[in-house]
Amino acid sequence: MAVALEESGSLNVLRLEGGIDIASAAELKELLVKALEPGKELRVALGGVTDLDVTAVQLLWAARQKACAAGVGFTFTDSLPEALLGTLNQAGFQSSLFFENNS
């Protein structure tokens, strides 16, 4: 598992790789809170993710809700494996408003 935050100007990119699960929940939460600075758009790059557990999905859902409430852009980037798309769709992320560059 790897979680990294890239900050620049009005955009933050959070890159996730490998299996994102309960063991990485504290780090993911900390970086999501930091990434959701007022006025900064957040893009979450999931291209390198091999698995998302319910904890990770809940954290991403909460971050999306916070971004929407604050009027801040929140999108997922990269092409995702079909299984991960299914997991995110089941969690309510099916809107094309939250994805870009996915097939």
Helices and strands as residue ranges (DSSP letters): E 2-8, E 11-20, G 22-24, H 25-35, E 41-52, H 54-70, E 74-77, H 82-90, G 96-98
